[in-house]
């Protein structure tokens, strides 16, 4: 990338450039996030699972013997969303518990 010679710009012009650069950086970051979101959605759809399930089950294998841990809880509103009972609770479960339900209400 060619290095720009900024010494010919006055302070006002430099501040204007800075504002334009910050605006462009923000726009490109939003584009990258959007692109990443689309890729994640495509991966989840290709596997036939929801994004929540894809992320919630990312640690579903136990470390010791490599066997898959069976899900213990299921979202009654979406049967594809399950949780093994290990790691961070999924949002749907935390919201259900906060609304007065018990963990047993979600048990498979």
Secondary structure, DSSP 8 states (H G I E B T S, - for coil): ------TTS-HHHHHHHHHHHHHHHHHHHHHHHHHHHHHHHHHHHHHT--HHHHHHGGG-B-TTT--B----EEETTEEEEEE-SSSS--HHHHHHHHTT--GGGGB-
